[in-house]
Amino acid sequence: MGIILLFMVYVSEGQTQETDSDILFYADVMNNAFEGDNRIRAGKEFYNLFVMYMSDNSLEQLKESSFSKFIMVTNFPEENRALISWHIKGDDDVYDYKGFYCDQSGKLMEFNRTEALVSDMSYTISTTDDWYGALYYNIMKLEKNKYLVFGLDANGTYDNQRILDVMTIGDDGIILGDEIFEDKDSPGTYVNRLIISYSSDASVSFKYDPTLKVIIHDHLEPRMGLQAGQGVTSIPDGTYEGYYEKGGKWLYKKKIFDHVYDEAPIPKPVQFDKPEKTQIKKKRN
C-alpha cells in the first residue's frame, strides 16, 4: 500500500512539473511569437492550462510560478486576493484581454470581455459578463469590498487609454463603476469611471499619491502625432491634474503642482516596471 501511495505522489508531482513547463512554453509563445496566429493559438492553450493550474494551486503558488512574469498578478490591499490579467496580440494590432478575480485558495471568477462596447464608458455600469478589457496594475481600498482599480487599455494603433474604475465585490458578483468622480467638463455632476486617452508613444502616469492624498495624472494637450498617419493626438504638457476625496466623492482639481516644465516631455515608447512593461496596441471597430 505504501509503495502505491508513493507511486501516486511521484506521478502527481511529475504531472505538475510537466504542466508548469507547458504553461511557461505557451505563455512565452503567446507574448513573443512573431506570427499573430501563433500567438492566438498559444493564448488559447495558455488559458486552458492556466484554469487547470489554478484548480489545484493557490494564489501564492501562482505568484511563485515560472510563468507569472508573463501576466499581471495585482494584489488587493489585504493581500489575500488578487486581480489577474493578460493580453494576447493578434494580427493588425488587435488585442484580446483575459481577466480573473482570484482569492487566496486559487478560486477564480472570470471577467468575460465583450466587443459590444458603448462609445462612452464613463457613464456605464459593468459586470464580469460585459468587461471592457484592461491590464490592472494597481488596487486601492475605498471601503469594505469597494476598491479603486487602475488599468491600462491600448485601444488603437496610435492611442492608449488609462482607466480608473470602481470595483465592488459582493455576494452576487462584481460590479464595475460608481458615480463618484466629478466630471471635469461639467462641475457638480459625476461619472462612473475616469478614462484618459493619449498617444501610444508618450509616457503617461495615472496613480494615487499617498502623500498628497490625491489621484493624479498628466495633463494632456492636443497636438499632431509623430507617427506616420497618426493625425491629432494627446501628449503630456508637463503639468498635472487630479482628484481629491471629499464626502465619498472625488472632486476635480485642475492643477496639482505649481511647477511647469520649460518644454513638454518628448514622446517616447512607454516603459513600465513589471507588470506594466509591455506597450500594447489594439484596434476596435
RAQUI-V845982 format. One line per field, one symbol per residue. phi: phi as a letter, one per 20 degrees, with the letter a starting at -180 (. if undefined). psi: psi as a letter, one per 30 degrees, with the letter a starting at -180 (. if undefined). burial: I if it has 16 or more other C-alpha atoms within 10 Angstrom, else O. A space follows every 10 residues. Layout:
# RAQUI-V845982
phi=???
psi=???
burial=???
This chain:
# RAQUI-V845982
phi=.fffffffff fffffffffg fffffffffg ecffefffff ffffffgfff fffffdceff fffeffeffe ceddffgfmd bbddbbccee elleddccbb eceffofdce edfdeeeffc ffdddccfeb ffnaeedbcc eebgmccecd cdceeafdcd cdcdcddddc fepdddoafc dfffebgndc debdccdbff ddecdbbddf felcecbffd cfaffeegnf mfbccfdndc cabcebmndd efcfcedefc ffcfgfgbgf dcfgeeddfc cbdcf
psi=eeeeeeeeee eeeeeeeeee eeeeeeeeee ffkekeeeee eeeeeeeeee eeefffllee eefflfffff lkjjklefgg llkklllkkb lhgkklkkkk kklefgkkjk kjkkfiklej ffglklaffh kfkljkfkkk keakgklkkk lkjjglefkl kkkjlkkkja ffakkkkkif kkjffikfll lflkkkklkf gljkkjlkjf efhlkklkkk kklklfkkge akaklkgflk lakkkjhflj kkjekelfkk lelkkkklkk kklkghgkkk kkkk.
burial=OOOOOOOOOO OOOOOOOOII OIIIOIIIII IOIOOIOIII OIIOIIOOII OOIIOOIIIO IIOOOOIIOI IIIIIIOOOO IIIIIIIIII OOIIIIIIII IIIOIIIIOI IIIOOOOOOO IIOOIIIIOI IIIIIIIIII OOOOOIIIII IIIIIIIIII IIIIIIIIOO OOOIIIIIII IIIIOOOOOI IIIIIIIIII IIIIOIIIOO OOOIIIIIII OOOOIOOOOO OOIIIIIIII IIIIOOOOOI IIIOOIOOOO OOOOOOIOOI OOOOIIOOOI IIOOO
